[in-house]
Amino acid sequence: MINNDPNKEPQYSDMDPVEMPENAFRELGEDEHYRPIMHPAHDYPEVTPYSVGMGLLLAVIFSAAAAYLGLKVGQVFEAAIPIAIIAVGLSGALKKSNPLGQNVIIQSIGACSGVIVAGAIFTLPALYILQAKYPEISVNFLQIFLSSLLGGVLGILFFIPFRRYFVKDMHGKYPFPEATATTQVLASGIGKQKAGDGQAKTLVVASLIGGIYDYMVETFGFWTDTLNTMVTSWGQTLAEKTKLVVSCNTTAAVLGLGYIIGIRYAFIIFAGSVFVWWVLIPLMGTYGSEQIASLAPGEIFSDYARMIGIGGIAMAGIIGIVKSWGIIREAVGLASRELKGNAGEVKTVRWQTDISMKHVVFFIVLALIAVLVFFWVGVINTFWQALVAWLVVTVIAFLFTTVAANAIAIVGSNPVSGMTLMTLIVASAIFVGIGLNGTSGIVASMVIGGVVCTALSMAGGFVTDLKVGYWLGSTPRKQEQWKFLGTFVSAATVGGVILLLNQVYGFTGENALVAPQANAMAKVIEPLMMGGDTPWILYMVGAILALLLNWLGVPALAFCLGMFIPLQLNTPLLVGGAVAWWVGSRSKDKEVNSARTDRGTLISSGLIAGGALFGVFAALTRFLGFEYTSPLSAIATQWTGLAVYALLIIYLISDSMRARKL
């Protein structure tokens, strides 16, 4: 439950540590307290012209880069880690004093880019895709901008009441893979003493190894980025006859992600993926209709089996809401009591100070009024239909906030596209029932879907920012306040970039941008609004499966995430989790195992950080027109990829095992 008691912080030493505390990433013992790097009771420079200006500049740059890459290949890179690396590098080059607090603000503002981009490009380009078929559909900059902006603002405001629960009360209970990597990067910039320099060096070396490794894969293709049995003749025969495929992504970033997630959650995610790829797809391909049997395994996954995963995610989300109802009730109750002036005087230290709940409630009311006016004046033009749309957005965005935060805390990936797809289906069914269908219904559904998608994306991304701030000792209130400005700038940038990319490349026809998530949204929304078949049975199967998993005590959200995310991205999570288990269990001395696990976490954070940063470089390289075709055959790149991937795993294990207890 949310802790509403006054903070009773113990007396800490005034000397700031130069490395992450030993108990940062594990559960705290009874009467044990966590002490962040920045002293909870002291003030540090955080919001300055430098930190705000640099954060906004990076938000613009990364919004444009992430939008292009996401629409080109369907993957939105996580901006938080590259921005953290840039912030640390700049503060060192400019010789900033006490840069940690400022770097957190730079990262927090700049990271708006990735979450706003994900919310916008997963939904709104579907309007351009359907516009080619239905010319009467219109879309403009203001719709894209306001959809992204209002969704982002709602995501921020809806999450603030839950910050203490997810960030402080659940300390050590969730892995927070992306937040862990970002925190390690920011913490590495303060190490001036020997211990700090040692950690920084380890992180830099791992970042270079992971970054160069992933850049070579993405740019030159000397070895494959995905091991796949279908490149062999026996694998093709196996896939053709049984629809069975084995695949594994070989990039350093995903391996590091698996290590931080750990063996338990990695195994559950992988089990969900195996259930889809090695059970459902072979069954569908063998005993399904001729139309399904004629499809490749990947097509069966995207067109049919993945829909079961979407239904599972939706039901897992509902289960999560039910289980979190006490948390939701207390958050609402706290806001209500403070609004009425009955919350009492609670003195909080800087480290745990949020925006006043009175202000949060006030701004939520303003934001919701703005959303209603936007729907009424700018999208639907009929008040009562706009009111129904507004109710759908408000209820779903608020309730699924905790689901998005849970997903990020566990896996590091937000199933925002799956939750948005289910939102679109539910909303469209309601709209058709009240007479809002056809092309006007398509526009209403997609714009509304954009608001929900951005709100959930922001809620998931914001928990990462606030967890980073918690580990390092930043002021939550300052992160919360300046997140709004980053959201505004990112939304404006994304709106302009989508319009520009549509004019230059387009979303339909030859050489068009792929925009896979938006195409999936368009494929689902068209039959609902224009008349057609919707795979309700598949959604129901997923929902029933999630209920059974919950009854059996299996984390349904993690399992269904595995069903939704492609197999090749889930297999390396298990590899990384297995490495973490191996490293942390070889010694009979618990302190040695703990030291090795912590060093592995630092190295894995470097692999993630390097992979993310050099992934941006690889995208820029392609954007500038550089194309290289490897002279090796597909089989040769597979064997080379397997060998190099094995070397990367050996490096992670051997370097982690070098750790010694203090």
Summary of the structure (lengths in Angstrom):
residues: 662
radius of gyration: 24.0
end to end distance: 35.2
largest distance: 72.0
contacts: 2497
relative contact order: 0.19
helix: 73%
strand: 1%
